[in-house]
Amino acid sequence: MSSRPAAGSATAGQRVGQWVDDSATGTWKVVEAGNGHVKLQSAKNKDLYPTGASTDAPLTLRPATSDGSQDWKLVP
């Protein structure tokens, strides 16, 4: 499963789509965020992270924030 910006671009505000893919543009770096959470850093643009503005909102790429909207909990 891969998640990456639509059309392969990595720009702030770009919506994130999800599908099966083996492309390098669909890769993320897992970065510790504290309290058992991580942030997913775009491999294509290291300044951007998938961000959920609110519950059920589409994901968009945004610069790093500290408001929790980019924090993820990985569950095995």
Stockholm file with secondary structure:
# STOCKHOLM 1.0

chainA/1-76         MSSRPAAGSATAGQRVGQWVDDSATGTWKVVEAGNGHVKLQSAKNKDLYPTGASTDAPLTLRPATSDGSQDWKLVP
#=GR chainA/1-76 SS CEEEEGGGCCCTTCBEEEECCCCGGGCEEEEEEETTEEEEEESSCTTEEEEESSTTCCEEEEECCSSSTTCBCCCC
#=GC SS_cons        CEEEEGGGCCCTTCBEEEECCCCGGGCEEEEEEETTEEEEEESSCTTEEEEESSTTCCEEEEECCSSSTTCBCCCC
//
